[in-house]
Amino acid sequence: IGLFLLSRKLGKTDERRNKQRLHIEKLYGMIRLINNDSMENAQLLKDFVNEIASAELYLSDDVIKRVIELQDNFAEASVNPELRNIELESEVLGMLKYELKRI
């Protein structure tokens, strides 16, 4: 019984790590697309918001908070490109890379 319970717990831990990795990779990829693409891509921003909501269960509060700030910045920059915060983008990308290494 003990081995079964341990096996089950390890399986759930692996599943959670896989979901964390998936969400991090998706967010990272979306940020890179926005970075290289037009800020007017409304569908990409909408998908980005949906991915943030999905990732909230799997990523730390600090990472989610900064990603939401970045999404807000992308929304502002879509109206006025001068408002784009490259430092924030770099910080969030660095946080996501760190999270991937940590998993």
Steps between C-alpha positions, in 0.01 A plus 500: 500500500786734590672443166174561316443829683860611442476410132176693467646805673809494277276471194304807605822691564627412152167601348515838676858559383402415143212748517731766646750441219224515237362830630844656533593399147169632362533835680863533396413425138213747499719775644760431232231519229373830633859619523566419135156574364268795471360626828165520320452123508183499710447123481847430636436734793166329564670157495769638731236607754333157482834327552574717805168390650579134432852530641395658831459158663849388400728802530608709796307813592805716426533366147127536432501856635786604272347324197172686561692829522664411169163423342373839617807662348443317170140625497614860559777470242254376238349851514828687556815303409718746692358357825649157435711394799790294362655467848182340632493260205859398570428457869198278438686291242781456753253396770344243267842361406587472868173318571575252219843426647349460846244240393 
